[in-house]
Amino acid sequence: MMNETANTSVSAAGDGVALPAVVDRATWRAELDALRIREKGHTREGDAIAAARRRLPAVVIDAGIHLMGPHGSIPLLEAFDGRRLLIAYYFMWHHGRPAAEQCEGCTWNNTQVAELSYLHSRDITYAVLCQGPYDESIRYRDFMGWDMPWYSAHAALDALLGERNTGGMHLVCYLRDGDRVFETYWTNGRGVEAVDYNYALMDLTVYGRQEPWEDSPTGWLQQPHFEGANRIRTNGRPTAQWSRLEAGRSDDLGTPGRGAHPGNAAPCCHGA
């Protein structure tokens, strides 16, 4: 539970939202210093977990498993683009559904993947392995204006994910040694927040993510409609789609339900 010490006396803003207790700077600094000890502990524990992750064993993956890309079918090995390491984002896909109904969690995450040179400088390739057909999904990538490498793993999901092939979004890390490929790590659900920076920034603010599940003081600003898929949807669409539509981009995926209507969101695996 969060430390309520600094919130024993709150006031309300002009719109009725609770405000934190106002104290002198010395008191505020003492509270912040106490929290900083916990933050540093959290950072060190994260470092220790990362160290344990680096010591995990690996499993062999068939390097010849085929993906579909812009130049047709290619083996998984080629998705490394000559680098030693590959981080693959398995993008959920609702086959035959319009853009408005595609995965809001995967859209949220990959909208933030812009500058890849820092990963490349560490010999790491980042690529999306979409769980749907290439022709449909590449139209979605282009509608969103993304430029990360994009492949369809639709026909190879059982071989790549095995028992994890349940439709959820996944991050999977691979290692290449010559012509051999190994899987070294994977995560899903909230583990995929590693791609996200918005939540990390929200968590620094006084009201956090403003989502009902959070442990916040009584009266704290929260948005009751920020539940489930609605946390990252606006008016029926993944939030980031609206700026693309306003810019005049087509959201036609070549599917029967192509219209620019909000649509009813299919359930997405972006759990708390």
Backbone bond lengths (Angstrom), bond angles and torsions (degrees), N, CA, C in turn:
res aa  C-N    CA-C-N  psi(-1)  N-CA   C-N-CA  omega(-1)  CA-C   N-CA-C  phi
1 M - - - 1.464 - - 1.523 110.67 -
2 M 1.332 115.63 150.80 1.456 117.62 -177.34 1.512 111.22 -76.44
3 N 1.313 116.40 155.41 1.449 123.24 178.01 1.520 109.32 -72.17
4 E 1.329 117.73 117.54 1.458 122.12 -176.11 1.528 112.08 -93.22
5 T 1.342 117.93 2.16 1.459 120.77 -172.57 1.514 113.10 -51.85
6 A 1.330 115.73 -45.79 1.458 119.50 -175.04 1.516 112.43 -81.92
7 N 1.343 117.51 1.34 1.453 120.14 -175.09 1.526 111.87 -120.38
8 T 1.325 117.11 24.91 1.450 120.18 -178.80 1.520 111.71 -75.54
9 S 1.299 116.40 -17.14 1.464 120.24 178.14 1.516 108.12 -137.80
10 V 1.319 116.18 108.77 1.451 119.92 -178.09 1.516 109.71 -118.25
11 S 1.313 114.66 157.11 1.459 120.75 176.24 1.513 107.53 -121.69
12 A 1.303 116.43 175.50 1.451 120.59 -177.97 1.510 110.52 -111.82
13 A 1.324 115.95 142.20 1.454 121.16 173.45 1.516 109.25 -73.37
14 G 1.307 116.07 175.10 1.455 119.97 -178.42 1.508 113.25 -59.55
15 D 1.352 117.08 -26.36 1.458 120.22 179.48 1.520 112.30 -94.97
16 G 1.348 117.18 11.36 1.448 121.16 176.19 1.511 115.20 87.42
17 V 1.317 118.58 -2.54 1.466 121.28 178.53 1.520 109.33 -76.56
18 A 1.323 116.44 137.77 1.458 120.70 -178.97 1.525 111.30 -64.45
19 L 1.319 115.35 143.87 1.457 122.48 176.56 1.525 109.04 -112.92
20 P 1.325 118.61 155.49 1.457 120.08 175.98 1.521 110.99 -68.38
21 A 1.329 116.15 157.53 1.456 120.39 175.17 1.525 109.85 -59.83
22 V 1.313 117.26 141.02 1.459 122.28 178.93 1.523 107.96 -100.93
23 V 1.325 116.59 124.47 1.460 122.36 -176.61 1.521 108.85 -130.62
24 D 1.324 116.45 174.00 1.460 119.49 175.24 1.524 109.48 -73.24
25 R 1.340 116.33 161.58 1.454 120.61 -173.43 1.528 112.79 -61.74
26 A 1.325 118.19 -36.05 1.460 120.46 -179.43 1.531 111.13 -63.64
27 T 1.333 116.23 -42.08 1.467 120.27 178.45 1.519 110.43 -65.98
28 W 1.348 115.72 -43.57 1.466 120.36 178.64 1.524 110.44 -60.59
29 R 1.344 116.35 -43.92 1.463 119.88 -178.99 1.526 111.05 -64.25
30 A 1.323 118.00 -38.03 1.465 120.77 179.00 1.531 110.62 -63.61
31 E 1.338 116.98 -42.22 1.464 120.66 177.94 1.532 110.39 -64.04
32 L 1.337 115.70 -42.92 1.460 120.55 -179.54 1.526 110.74 -65.24
33 D 1.319 117.55 -40.49 1.465 121.09 179.31 1.527 110.91 -62.82
34 A 1.341 116.46 -37.94 1.467 120.09 178.23 1.533 110.35 -65.75
35 L 1.325 115.83 -40.58 1.463 119.63 177.75 1.520 111.23 -67.19
36 R 1.332 116.48 -35.65 1.467 120.56 -178.15 1.526 110.88 -60.79
37 I 1.318 117.31 -34.62 1.465 120.49 177.51 1.521 109.74 -60.30
38 R 1.342 115.95 -43.65 1.461 120.06 178.61 1.530 110.75 -67.57
39 E 1.332 117.25 -39.76 1.462 120.54 178.83 1.526 111.08 -61.22
40 K 1.333 115.88 -43.44 1.461 118.90 179.62 1.527 110.84 -65.55
41 G 1.335 116.25 -36.38 1.462 119.85 176.01 1.522 111.12 -62.85
42 H 1.330 115.24 -40.13 1.463 120.90 177.90 1.538 110.55 -63.39
43 T 1.328 116.04 -42.89 1.463 120.22 178.55 1.520 111.01 -62.71
44 R 1.333 117.06 -45.18 1.461 120.76 -179.13 1.533 110.61 -65.37
45 E 1.334 116.81 -37.47 1.460 119.16 177.57 1.523 110.14 -66.50
46 G 1.341 116.43 -37.97 1.460 119.53 175.03 1.522 111.64 -61.03
47 D 1.336 116.61 -40.55 1.461 120.69 176.61 1.529 110.81 -61.86
48 A 1.337 115.99 -40.80 1.465 119.79 -178.85 1.529 110.93 -67.88
49 I 1.330 116.38 -38.54 1.461 119.53 177.45 1.525 110.51 -65.41
50 A 1.342 116.55 -41.26 1.462 120.28 177.58 1.527 110.80 -62.19
51 A 1.334 116.45 -37.71 1.464 120.23 178.11 1.528 110.51 -64.41
52 A 1.343 116.42 -39.88 1.467 120.39 177.58 1.526 110.36 -67.42
53 R 1.325 116.19 -36.67 1.471 120.60 178.19 1.537 110.43 -61.88
54 R 1.330 115.80 -38.52 1.460 119.50 179.75 1.529 112.22 -68.03
55 R 1.319 116.86 -18.05 1.464 121.28 -178.65 1.528 112.60 -99.52
56 L 1.322 117.98 4.81 1.456 120.40 177.01 1.524 110.28 -65.82
57 P 1.331 117.55 147.28 1.464 119.54 170.98 1.529 109.59 -71.16
58 A 1.323 116.58 178.17 1.459 121.31 -178.77 1.519 109.45 -130.89
59 V 1.340 114.98 163.36 1.463 120.23 174.90 1.522 108.60 -121.33
60 V 1.319 116.26 148.05 1.457 121.68 -179.89 1.522 109.82 -76.70
61 I 1.331 115.86 135.74 1.451 123.28 175.49 1.519 108.21 -117.25
62 D 1.309 117.02 141.18 1.460 121.15 177.64 1.522 109.31 -64.87
63 A 1.328 117.13 110.10 1.464 121.72 -177.53 1.522 112.52 -66.52
64 G 1.329 116.63 -14.03 1.451 120.44 -178.53 1.511 114.27 -93.17
65 I 1.331 117.91 1.09 1.462 119.98 175.13 1.524 108.64 -55.98
66 H 1.306 117.42 132.92 1.459 120.19 -172.08 1.531 113.44 -97.30
67 L 1.325 113.70 139.12 1.457 123.78 173.90 1.526 107.49 -114.84
68 M 1.315 115.86 160.41 1.464 120.18 175.02 1.525 108.09 -105.53
69 G 1.339 116.22 128.26 1.452 121.50 -178.87 1.513 111.57 -131.98
70 P 1.318 117.21 -167.28 1.470 120.77 -175.98 1.520 113.82 -64.50
71 H 1.325 117.04 -21.19 1.463 120.80 -179.88 1.524 111.88 -113.33
72 G 1.332 115.35 25.24 1.456 120.09 178.90 1.510 112.79 95.28
73 S 1.315 115.80 -156.83 1.458 121.87 -175.39 1.523 110.81 -75.74
74 I 1.340 115.47 132.55 1.470 121.00 177.29 1.527 109.07 -135.26
75 P 1.332 117.77 153.44 1.467 119.51 174.68 1.529 110.76 -74.69
76 L 1.323 115.92 153.72 1.457 121.95 178.13 1.519 111.53 -49.82
77 L 1.314 116.81 -37.00 1.462 121.96 -178.46 1.528 111.61 -53.83
78 E 1.327 117.14 -37.08 1.457 120.22 -177.28 1.525 112.56 -73.04
79 A 1.343 117.63 -20.62 1.463 120.24 178.98 1.525 111.78 -67.63
80 F 1.335 117.95 -17.06 1.468 121.39 176.10 1.527 110.75 -69.40
81 D 1.322 116.79 -18.21 1.469 122.17 -179.96 1.526 111.38 55.36
82 G 1.335 115.33 36.92 1.460 120.81 176.94 1.518 114.44 84.54
83 R 1.337 117.86 -4.46 1.476 120.24 -178.87 1.528 110.42 -90.68
84 R 1.315 114.85 167.57 1.459 121.03 -176.58 1.528 112.24 -79.97
85 L 1.329 116.41 -32.31 1.463 121.40 -172.77 1.522 110.85 -121.42
86 L 1.337 115.48 148.99 1.461 121.75 178.06 1.515 109.23 -136.19
87 I 1.329 115.86 126.98 1.466 121.68 169.08 1.521 106.41 -104.27
88 A 1.324 116.67 117.09 1.460 121.58 -177.40 1.522 109.81 -108.54
89 Y 1.323 115.92 124.22 1.464 121.75 174.98 1.526 107.54 -96.80
90 Y 1.330 116.34 115.47 1.458 121.05 178.67 1.531 108.84 -87.18
91 F 1.319 114.44 99.68 1.467 123.21 -173.31 1.529 109.27 -79.69
92 M 1.329 116.47 122.66 1.462 120.58 175.43 1.525 109.74 -61.16
93 W 1.327 115.36 147.57 1.463 118.63 179.88 1.523 110.48 -144.63
94 H 1.336 114.83 133.41 1.458 120.92 176.93 1.525 107.48 -103.82
95 H 1.332 114.55 95.44 1.464 122.06 -171.03 1.530 111.44 -58.69
96 G 1.340 115.00 130.76 1.452 120.86 176.61 1.514 115.03 80.71
97 R 1.326 117.05 0.16 1.462 120.55 -178.61 1.529 109.75 -96.76
98 P 1.336 117.77 154.36 1.468 120.64 -179.10 1.527 112.26 -71.49
99 A 1.311 115.00 170.65 1.469 120.93 -177.02 1.522 112.13 -57.24
100 A 1.333 116.65 -38.96 1.465 120.27 -177.60 1.522 112.70 -59.39
101 E 1.333 116.99 -23.70 1.457 121.25 -175.26 1.528 113.17 -101.86
102 Q 1.319 116.93 6.28 1.461 118.84 178.14 1.533 110.63 -77.89
103 C 1.310 115.46 168.46 1.469 121.67 -167.86 1.530 112.95 -62.48
104 E 1.323 114.94 118.62 1.464 119.49 179.73 1.525 112.15 -71.18
105 G 1.347 117.09 -32.11 1.461 119.49 179.10 1.516 112.27 -68.65
106 C 1.329 116.36 -45.03 1.461 120.07 178.93 1.524 111.13 -67.40
107 T 1.343 116.36 -34.06 1.462 120.41 176.97 1.524 109.84 -66.70
108 W 1.323 116.88 -46.12 1.467 122.88 177.44 1.524 110.09 -54.04
109 N 1.328 115.99 -50.12 1.467 119.64 -175.24 1.521 112.34 -66.69
110 N 1.317 117.30 -49.15 1.458 119.38 -172.09 1.516 113.48 -77.90
111 T 1.332 117.45 -16.61 1.460 119.61 172.68 1.527 110.34 -61.51
112 Q 1.314 117.33 -23.64 1.459 121.67 -176.93 1.536 112.69 -91.32
113 V 1.329 117.25 -5.56 1.456 120.54 -179.44 1.524 108.09 -89.05
114 A 1.319 116.57 99.13 1.460 120.68 -175.86 1.523 112.25 -120.90
115 E 1.305 117.13 -58.97 1.470 121.57 -175.25 1.522 109.64 -97.48
116 L 1.315 116.54 111.70 1.462 121.23 -176.69 1.529 113.57 -102.18
117 S 1.330 117.53 -1.60 1.468 119.26 -174.51 1.526 112.43 -63.58
118 Y 1.328 116.90 -30.89 1.464 118.61 -179.88 1.531 110.75 -68.93
119 L 1.330 116.65 -39.65 1.466 119.26 174.16 1.524 110.03 -64.07
120 H 1.323 116.11 -43.71 1.465 119.49 -179.37 1.531 111.60 -60.90
121 S 1.331 116.72 -33.35 1.464 119.91 -179.59 1.527 112.11 -67.30
122 R 1.351 116.18 -16.78 1.468 121.68 176.43 1.526 110.87 -103.83
123 D 1.339 116.31 16.08 1.467 121.70 178.00 1.530 111.67 67.18
124 I 1.346 116.43 34.53 1.463 122.49 -178.72 1.525 109.55 -117.79
125 T 1.316 116.68 131.46 1.461 122.57 171.08 1.521 108.58 -102.58
126 Y 1.338 115.97 136.39 1.464 121.26 171.31 1.524 107.11 -108.20
127 A 1.319 117.08 130.07 1.457 120.76 179.10 1.522 109.50 -144.77
128 V 1.316 115.49 149.10 1.460 121.55 172.69 1.515 108.46 -91.79
129 L 1.320 116.34 129.10 1.454 122.84 170.84 1.522 106.07 -110.22
130 C 1.334 115.59 94.27 1.454 119.79 -174.62 1.524 110.27 -71.17
131 Q 1.317 116.01 143.56 1.457 121.16 -179.58 1.525 112.13 -85.13
132 G 1.327 116.86 1.09 1.456 121.32 178.31 1.512 111.40 -113.17
133 P 1.341 117.02 179.99 1.467 121.64 -179.37 1.521 111.63 -63.09
134 Y 1.319 116.08 150.59 1.461 120.90 -176.41 1.529 112.06 -65.85
135 D 1.320 117.88 -48.83 1.461 120.17 -172.91 1.528 112.05 -59.84
136 E 1.325 117.36 -40.43 1.469 121.33 177.50 1.516 110.57 -67.86
137 S 1.326 114.80 -51.89 1.463 119.15 -169.16 1.518 113.01 -72.16
138 I 1.345 118.20 -30.80 1.465 118.73 179.13 1.522 110.10 -67.58
139 R 1.324 117.40 -29.06 1.465 119.95 174.60 1.528 109.95 -64.64
140 Y 1.315 115.94 -35.42 1.466 119.28 178.21 1.522 110.77 -67.52
141 R 1.330 116.19 -43.85 1.469 119.46 176.97 1.524 110.68 -57.74
142 D 1.331 116.51 -43.49 1.463 119.96 -178.49 1.524 111.25 -68.99
143 F 1.332 117.61 -38.42 1.466 121.64 175.81 1.529 110.47 -59.37
144 M 1.324 116.35 -40.89 1.461 120.59 -178.97 1.525 112.09 -77.40
145 G 1.338 117.54 -15.68 1.457 120.29 178.57 1.508 113.79 79.22
146 W 1.317 116.99 23.46 1.463 120.66 178.12 1.528 109.71 -83.91
147 D 1.336 115.78 155.82 1.462 117.96 177.85 1.526 113.04 -131.46
148 M 1.335 117.78 14.50 1.460 118.86 175.47 1.530 109.59 -69.89
149 P 1.339 117.93 154.29 1.467 120.15 176.42 1.529 109.79 -55.87
150 W 1.338 115.60 138.59 1.466 121.42 -173.08 1.521 109.29 -135.79
151 Y 1.312 116.10 125.66 1.455 122.13 178.59 1.522 109.09 -132.75
152 S 1.308 115.48 159.60 1.462 120.50 170.44 1.522 108.66 -100.96
153 A 1.342 114.80 127.73 1.460 120.94 174.61 1.525 110.43 -106.77
154 H 1.334 115.20 16.33 1.467 121.78 -172.43 1.525 112.46 -51.22
155 A 1.321 117.02 -46.40 1.471 120.35 -175.61 1.518 112.94 -82.25
156 A 1.327 117.46 -6.99 1.467 120.26 -173.64 1.529 112.85 -119.06
157 L 1.329 117.65 11.96 1.467 119.89 -173.09 1.521 112.64 -62.98
158 D 1.326 117.43 -40.23 1.464 118.68 179.30 1.523 111.02 -62.63
159 A 1.321 116.57 -40.40 1.460 120.24 -179.34 1.524 111.40 -69.85
160 L 1.337 117.26 -35.45 1.462 120.86 -175.69 1.526 112.88 -86.00
161 L 1.322 117.24 -38.40 1.461 120.53 -173.74 1.518 113.63 -107.45
162 G 1.326 117.99 -21.49 1.456 120.05 179.82 1.511 111.89 58.33
163 E 1.336 115.53 -127.55 1.469 120.69 -177.63 1.522 112.78 -67.03
164 R 1.328 117.93 -11.63 1.467 121.18 178.56 1.524 111.57 -84.33
165 N 1.306 118.04 -3.89 1.457 122.11 -176.44 1.524 110.15 -76.18
166 T 1.339 114.67 70.72 1.464 120.98 -178.16 1.519 111.80 -117.54
167 G 1.328 117.57 10.90 1.458 120.83 176.66 1.509 115.12 94.73
168 G 1.333 118.63 -11.89 1.454 119.98 -178.84 1.519 112.25 -75.07
169 M 1.344 114.73 166.13 1.462 118.91 177.12 1.530 109.16 -82.96
170 H 1.326 115.31 143.42 1.456 121.49 -177.17 1.526 109.77 -138.50
171 L 1.321 115.86 150.07 1.453 122.85 164.48 1.523 106.72 -112.23
172 V 1.323 116.28 127.73 1.462 120.54 -178.78 1.523 108.46 -128.88
173 C 1.334 116.13 134.70 1.458 121.82 179.96 1.526 109.89 -107.26
174 Y 1.331 115.35 133.18 1.452 122.20 -178.85 1.526 109.80 -123.72
175 L 1.317 114.57 154.09 1.462 123.27 177.11 1.522 108.36 -124.91
176 R 1.324 116.08 135.13 1.469 121.40 176.66 1.526 109.43 -109.81
177 D 1.320 114.58 131.27 1.467 120.94 173.14 1.519 106.68 -126.75
178 G 1.329 116.20 96.28 1.459 119.23 -173.83 1.514 109.95 65.05
179 D 1.333 116.67 -119.86 1.461 122.03 178.96 1.514 112.40 -98.27
180 R 1.315 117.02 7.95 1.465 120.94 178.78 1.524 110.03 -100.27
181 V 1.341 115.91 145.96 1.467 121.58 179.18 1.521 109.07 -127.17
182 F 1.337 115.09 137.25 1.460 121.73 178.62 1.525 109.56 -126.46
183 E 1.316 116.20 144.52 1.467 120.77 169.95 1.521 107.43 -95.00
184 T 1.334 116.92 127.28 1.464 121.03 -174.28 1.526 113.73 -111.16
185 Y 1.341 117.01 -23.42 1.475 119.06 -175.79 1.515 108.59 -164.86
186 W 1.339 116.18 150.87 1.455 119.89 170.37 1.526 109.01 -151.74
187 T 1.315 115.74 156.57 1.455 121.57 175.82 1.514 108.64 -151.76
188 N 1.315 116.69 163.46 1.460 121.33 176.45 1.526 109.26 -148.84
189 G 1.351 117.30 -170.60 1.456 120.59 -179.18 1.519 111.24 55.40
190 R 1.325 116.71 -132.24 1.459 120.30 -178.59 1.524 112.50 -70.17
191 G 1.327 117.55 -15.16 1.453 119.50 175.12 1.519 112.29 -61.86
192 V 1.346 115.77 -25.93 1.457 120.68 -179.83 1.531 111.00 -73.04
193 E 1.336 117.93 -9.08 1.467 120.51 175.18 1.532 111.87 -61.90
194 A 1.316 117.59 -8.04 1.470 119.88 174.45 1.520 110.98 -57.39
195 V 1.340 117.66 -26.53 1.460 122.11 179.63 1.531 110.95 -78.70
196 D 1.312 117.02 -18.87 1.463 122.98 -169.06 1.519 112.76 -94.05
197 Y 1.339 117.17 142.02 1.460 119.58 169.06 1.528 111.78 -116.26
198 N 1.332 118.21 -17.83 1.462 119.98 -177.89 1.525 112.10 -61.71
199 Y 1.338 116.78 -47.10 1.456 118.96 179.65 1.528 111.17 -63.51
200 A 1.335 116.57 -38.99 1.460 119.39 179.21 1.519 110.90 -60.90
201 L 1.327 117.40 -40.07 1.464 120.72 177.69 1.525 111.18 -70.66
202 M 1.330 116.99 -42.41 1.467 119.74 177.84 1.524 111.33 -57.70
203 D 1.346 116.07 -38.79 1.463 120.44 -178.04 1.529 112.64 -63.77
204 L 1.338 117.62 -18.18 1.465 120.81 178.50 1.529 112.23 -82.26
205 T 1.330 116.95 -17.02 1.461 120.05 -176.30 1.519 111.27 -85.90
206 V 1.297 116.36 163.00 1.460 121.42 -174.98 1.534 112.14 -63.53
207 Y 1.323 118.35 -30.85 1.463 120.84 -178.68 1.525 113.58 -99.18
208 G 1.333 117.49 0.37 1.453 120.44 175.47 1.512 113.14 62.24
209 R 1.315 115.99 -139.02 1.467 121.50 -177.13 1.522 112.35 -84.80
210 Q 1.324 116.68 -9.88 1.464 123.47 179.15 1.530 112.08 62.96
211 E 1.324 115.87 28.01 1.456 121.49 -179.02 1.534 109.93 -103.72
212 P 1.340 117.68 143.34 1.466 121.38 -171.54 1.519 115.48 -59.37
213 W 1.340 119.09 -25.06 1.457 120.51 -176.72 1.520 112.76 -75.98
214 E 1.337 118.29 -15.83 1.457 121.07 -174.16 1.535 112.14 -69.93
215 D 1.318 115.32 148.62 1.465 122.22 174.91 1.526 108.23 -84.49
216 S 1.332 116.25 97.65 1.463 121.65 -178.65 1.521 109.41 -127.04
217 P 1.332 117.35 159.59 1.464 119.73 177.21 1.527 111.37 -61.49
218 T 1.310 115.93 156.44 1.460 121.35 177.88 1.519 110.72 -58.39
219 G 1.316 116.22 133.83 1.458 121.12 177.87 1.510 114.20 86.94
220 W 1.345 117.58 -0.71 1.462 121.09 -178.00 1.527 110.59 -67.52
221 L 1.322 115.56 149.20 1.454 121.22 179.50 1.524 110.48 -59.44
222 Q 1.311 115.80 118.53 1.457 122.15 173.46 1.521 108.17 -141.28
223 Q 1.316 115.68 152.15 1.459 121.26 -179.99 1.527 107.77 -107.78
224 P 1.340 117.76 105.28 1.472 119.80 -176.65 1.525 113.50 -56.06
225 H 1.337 116.73 -27.97 1.462 119.00 -178.50 1.525 111.93 -81.51
226 F 1.345 117.58 -4.59 1.461 120.29 178.06 1.531 109.54 -83.08
227 E 1.309 116.25 65.26 1.456 121.66 178.51 1.513 108.81 -128.44
228 G 1.332 116.86 147.62 1.448 121.19 178.34 1.521 111.08 55.28
229 A 1.330 114.46 -138.67 1.464 120.01 -178.47 1.516 112.06 -62.55
230 N 1.339 117.80 -26.28 1.468 120.70 -176.52 1.519 113.26 -67.09
231 R 1.325 117.32 -11.67 1.463 119.02 176.99 1.516 111.64 -62.01
232 I 1.317 115.52 -31.66 1.466 119.36 -174.62 1.521 111.25 -130.94
233 R 1.321 115.93 27.83 1.455 123.11 172.65 1.521 109.02 -123.18
234 T 1.324 117.01 148.74 1.453 123.27 175.55 1.523 108.02 -131.67
235 N 1.323 116.11 123.06 1.467 121.14 -179.83 1.524 112.41 50.09
236 G 1.326 115.81 44.35 1.449 121.12 171.64 1.512 116.67 87.61
237 R 1.333 118.07 -1.68 1.457 121.20 -178.84 1.529 110.19 -125.39
238 P 1.348 116.84 154.73 1.464 117.55 165.75 1.527 108.71 -51.85
239 T 1.317 116.93 129.37 1.468 122.11 -168.68 1.520 113.38 -51.76
240 A 1.323 117.44 -41.18 1.469 120.46 -174.52 1.521 113.39 -68.90
241 Q 1.337 117.68 -12.95 1.463 118.61 -179.79 1.529 112.59 -69.28
242 W 1.326 116.84 -29.85 1.467 118.97 -172.48 1.521 112.74 -62.40
243 S 1.324 117.87 -39.90 1.466 119.40 179.89 1.527 111.06 -66.40
244 R 1.322 117.02 -30.19 1.462 120.16 177.29 1.524 111.16 -70.43
245 L 1.321 116.40 -40.76 1.462 119.57 177.12 1.523 111.00 -65.00
246 E 1.349 115.44 -40.89 1.471 119.50 179.58 1.527 111.19 -64.65
247 A 1.339 116.71 -26.69 1.461 120.90 177.90 1.523 112.10 -82.05
248 G 1.335 116.57 -1.80 1.454 120.80 176.28 1.514 115.25 89.67
249 R 1.332 117.43 12.13 1.458 119.12 179.28 1.524 110.89 -76.61
250 S 1.318 116.20 146.33 1.463 121.25 178.16 1.523 110.06 -83.33
251 D 1.327 115.46 134.97 1.466 119.95 176.04 1.528 110.82 -102.99
252 D 1.322 117.09 20.85 1.461 122.00 179.48 1.524 109.37 -73.15
253 L 1.320 116.62 115.79 1.462 121.76 179.03 1.521 111.16 -97.91
254 G 1.330 115.81 6.44 1.454 119.03 -177.65 1.512 112.75 76.47
255 T 1.340 116.09 20.99 1.458 121.26 -179.23 1.528 109.29 -105.55
256 P 1.336 118.10 158.87 1.465 120.64 -179.13 1.521 113.26 -58.90
257 G 1.338 117.79 -32.61 1.461 120.97 -178.09 1.504 112.43 -95.14
258 R 1.320 117.42 43.05 1.458 123.02 -168.37 1.504 114.27 -68.78
259 G 1.333 121.14 -17.03 1.459 122.85 -165.92 1.505 115.04 -53.13
260 A 1.319 115.96 159.46 1.464 121.84 179.37 1.507 110.81 -86.57
261 H 1.325 116.35 37.88 1.463 121.11 177.18 1.519 108.81 -90.88
262 P 1.348 118.42 157.93 1.460 119.10 -178.72 1.514 112.87 -60.77
263 G 1.323 117.78 -40.72 1.455 119.94 179.95 1.517 112.25 75.90
264 N 1.296 115.89 169.04 1.455 122.14 175.51 1.510 108.12 -103.59
265 A 1.311 116.04 122.09 1.455 120.22 -173.52 1.501 111.83 -65.75
266 A 1.314 115.66 132.46 1.464 119.99 168.94 1.523 106.90 -73.22
267 P 1.349 117.27 150.04 1.461 118.82 -178.47 1.513 111.41 -62.44
268 C 1.332 115.99 139.16 1.462 120.69 -178.09 1.523 108.99 -122.53
269 C 1.321 115.20 149.90 1.464 121.09 -175.76 1.517 110.69 -90.16
270 H 1.332 117.67 69.59 1.462 121.21 177.43 1.526 107.62 -122.57
271 G 1.330 115.04 59.18 1.460 120.95 -171.82 1.496 114.34 -72.97
272 A 1.338 115.99 159.44 1.456 121.73 178.18 1.515 109.64 -79.06
